[in-house]
Amino acid sequence: MRLYSAPAELLRRGAPNPGSLRPAEKDRASGVSCFETETAMKKAFADTANPIEPGDTYVVLETSRLWGVVVVRDETVEGHWLIRPADPAEMDTWIKDRPTHRLTAMLQAAIIKPVRKVR
């Protein structure tokens, strides 16, 4: 596995509410999904049941504001990054306590551009 420096900003699909900034059960092995660019995000969702459409929203996270997590590049999808707890054992509580977990609050605090519309 290669080590990469996380970009200064990452895009997370969805609104700036806690429900959009936490992992679901399906994310247990991967983490919270983010992208380097709007183009990378569109491309990743293009062939899914829920493609990115003009007017869809996303938030921009400043990675220097992230603490207690690791930011990992997904080498299988161009421009895709994953945010995981620094302590893997914490993923279980983050999934269970989704909107109230400290890592969800940390992601909210890292938002620098609250809502952007996809062009």
Secondary structure, 3 states (H helix, E strand, C coil): CCCCCCCCEEEEECCCCHHHCCCCHHHCCCCEEEECCHHHHHHHHCCCCCCCCCCCEEEEEEHHHCCCEEEEECCCCCCEEEEEECCCCHHHHHHHCHHHCHHHHHHHHCEEEEEEECC
